[in-house]
Amino acid sequence: MSKGSRRSLFLFTAAMLLFVAGASAQMDCAECDPYTSHCSDACLQCIIIWDGEGCAGYTETTCGGGPLQGHCLSDECEPDWYEASRVTQGTYGPASSTTCYHHSVQLVTIADANHCNTDSDYWTQQYCDDVIDGTKSGTYPSCCDGYDSNAQPDALFTCDDNHSCTY
């Protein structure tokens, strides 16, 4: 290999190492999230797939200009999330020989009071919350029929055996 070829190969390798080192300092655009990423957050988007095992080339963009396509938080705006609603969608009551725990499965909606996302579809989020809302003690107690005689004597326990939320 000629001296000029070795020099060119060295410079190319050094440039690629600098590019890879710089690329690792930023997040991958796949990590952009419409609820937490600002429009100007820098990210790297893969433009060349290498044998299906990884990315061989990246381009620098922003979360707003990349995968989120503008569904991102306005710069200088921080969301202020509050619980807007909580709706019970299911109940169940697993038991042991001495105790049972009554569960309510609730669909929770939270909303951003600041409306930070540029798209109003992202001003709310939902998640499923499994809450233990009572217990019973005794010999093979049932948390699916009857009243909670321990903490909430007026709470009637029933169960529909639904363990998940419908969005």
C-alpha positions in Angstrom: 0.0 0.0 0.0 1.4 3.4 -0.9 2.2 6.1 1.6 -0.7 8.2 0.2 -3.2 5.4 0.5 -2.2 4.7 4.1 -2.5 8.4 4.9 -6.0 8.5 3.3 -7.1 5.4 5.1 -5.8 6.8 8.4 -7.7 10.1 7.9 -10.9 8.2 6.9 -10.7 6.0 9.9 -10.0 8.9 12.2 -12.9 10.8 10.8 -15.2 7.8 11.2 -14.1 7.4 14.9 -14.8 11.1 15.5 -18.2 10.7 13.9 -19.1 7.6 16.0 -17.8 9.3 19.2 -19.9 12.4 18.5 -22.9 10.2 17.6 -22.8 8.4 20.8 -23.2 11.6 22.8 -26.7 12.2 21.4 -29.8 10.1 21.8 -31.2 8.0 19.1 -34.3 9.5 17.5 -36.2 6.4 18.4 -35.9 7.5 22.0 -37.9 10.8 21.3 -41.2 10.8 23.2 -44.1 13.2 22.6 -44.7 13.6 26.4 -41.0 14.4 27.4 -39.0 15.5 24.4 -38.8 19.1 23.3 -39.0 20.0 19.6 -35.4 21.2 19.5 -33.9 18.2 21.4 -31.1 16.9 19.1 -31.1 13.3 18.0 -29.5 11.0 15.5 -31.6 9.2 12.9 -30.3 6.1 11.1 -30.1 6.6 7.3 -28.1 3.5 6.4 -28.9 0.1 7.8 -25.9 -2.2 7.8 -26.7 -5.9 7.2 -29.7 -5.6 9.5 -27.4 -5.7 12.5 -27.1 -2.0 13.1 -26.8 1.4 11.7 -23.9 2.4 9.5 -24.8 6.0 9.0 -26.7 8.7 10.9 -28.0 12.1 10.2 -28.4 14.7 12.9 -31.9 16.1 13.4 -34.3 17.1 16.2 -37.1 15.2 17.9 -39.5 17.7 16.3 -38.1 17.3 12.9 -37.5 13.6 13.1 -39.8 10.7 14.2 -42.2 12.8 16.2 -43.1 14.9 13.1 -43.9 18.0 15.2 -45.7 16.1 18.0 -43.3 17.4 20.7 -43.1 19.8 23.6 -42.7 23.5 22.7 -39.2 24.7 23.7 -39.1 26.5 27.0 -42.4 24.8 28.2 -42.4 22.2 31.0 -45.6 20.1 31.4 -47.5 20.3 34.7 -49.4 17.0 34.9 -52.4 16.6 37.1 -54.9 13.8 37.6 -58.0 14.6 35.6 -60.0 11.5 36.1 -60.0 8.0 37.6 -62.5 5.4 36.5 -62.8 1.9 37.9 -62.8 -0.7 35.1 -62.5 -3.9 37.1 -62.3 -5.5 40.5 -60.9 -8.7 41.8 -59.9 -10.2 45.2 -57.1 -12.8 45.6 -57.1 -14.5 48.9 -54.9 -16.8 51.1 -56.2 -18.9 53.9 -56.2 -16.0 56.3 -56.3 -12.7 54.3 -57.7 -11.3 51.1 -57.0 -8.1 49.2 -59.6 -6.4 47.2 -58.2 -4.7 44.0 -59.8 -2.0 41.9 -58.3 -1.6 38.4 -58.7 2.0 37.4 -58.1 3.9 34.2 -56.4 7.1 35.1 -56.2 10.1 32.8 -53.6 12.8 33.5 -53.6 16.2 31.8 -51.0 18.9 31.2 -52.2 22.2 32.6 -49.6 24.0 30.5 -50.6 22.4 27.1 -46.9 22.1 26.2 -47.2 19.7 23.3 -47.7 21.4 19.9 -50.4 18.8 19.2 -53.5 18.9 21.5 -53.8 15.1 21.2 -50.8 14.9 23.6 -52.2 17.1 26.3 -53.5 14.0 28.1 -52.2 10.5 28.8 -53.8 7.4 30.3 -52.5 4.5 32.4 -53.9 1.6 34.2 -53.6 1.6 38.0 -54.1 -1.5 40.2 -55.1 -0.3 43.6 -55.6 -2.4 46.8 -58.6 -0.7 48.3 -59.4 -3.0 51.2 -58.6 -6.3 53.0 -60.4 -8.9 55.0 -59.1 -11.3 57.6 -60.4 -14.6 58.9 -60.6 -18.2 57.8 -60.6 -18.3 54.0 -62.1 -14.8 53.6 -63.7 -13.6 50.4 -63.0 -10.2 49.0 -65.6 -10.7 46.3 -68.8 -10.9 48.4 -69.6 -9.1 51.5 -68.4 -6.1 53.5 -65.0 -5.1 54.6 -65.3 -5.6 58.4 -61.7 -4.3 59.0 -61.0 -0.8 57.6 -64.2 0.1 55.8 -67.3 -1.5 57.3 -69.6 0.2 54.7 -67.6 -0.9 51.7 -69.3 -3.7 49.8 -66.7 -5.9 48.0 -67.7 -7.3 44.7 -65.6 -8.7 41.9 -65.9 -8.9 38.1 -62.5 -10.5 37.7 -61.3 -7.9 35.3 -57.6 -7.4 35.8 -56.9 -4.8 33.1 -58.1 -1.5 31.6 -59.6 -0.8 28.2 -58.2 2.3 26.6 
